[in-house]
Amino acid sequence: MVLLSGILCVVLAAKGNILNYSFGLFNSCAYAWICYNNGLYGEMGLNLLFFVPTALIGMLLWQKHTKEKQLQQAYTLRQAYLILIILSNIGCIAILGYLLAQIPTQNTPYIDATTNILAITATILMLLRFKEQWWFYITLNIFSILMWAIRTHDGSGDGAMMLLMWSAFLINAIYGHYNWNKLAQSYSNSSY
């Protein structure tokens, strides 16, 4: 169910469909359990403490910008803001990676930190309807594939399913980038 709900969530997000948040809510809870069982505590916390509340917030924020469940407007970030966000991400990854590395049973702390920080950034950009979210999602998916490849190599029974899920997410993020670029172009003077 985690694979199916995750794929439905990201496909609907790429299409700008508000129903992505409903599937995302279920997926976050199921994925948190899998992460807990695999010693990926950053991922677990991210899903329970961040994605569950943001799914509810996303439903509210997008509701007034949708027509027949489809998002009607996307924005473009100014380059200076994008650079600031990237630099902030690097600092946050270093701090969170260090903190996660202090947990004795934590696996791949810096990769886990990278996926956490990128996911938070991408989700906030998605809530605010910025097309640049997809660059963060693409990078997040690449690191998630790496993290689960390591877990699979180390014997995780969930690894193969998670590799499949994150690979599907990567393909979808590339599609989402394409689709949201088209949406943002229709509002070409809407940049922040």
Summary of the structure (lengths in Angstrom):
residues: 192
radius of gyration: 16.2
end to end distance: 37.6
largest distance: 50.4
contacts: 636
relative contact order: 0.15
helix: 75%
strand: 5%
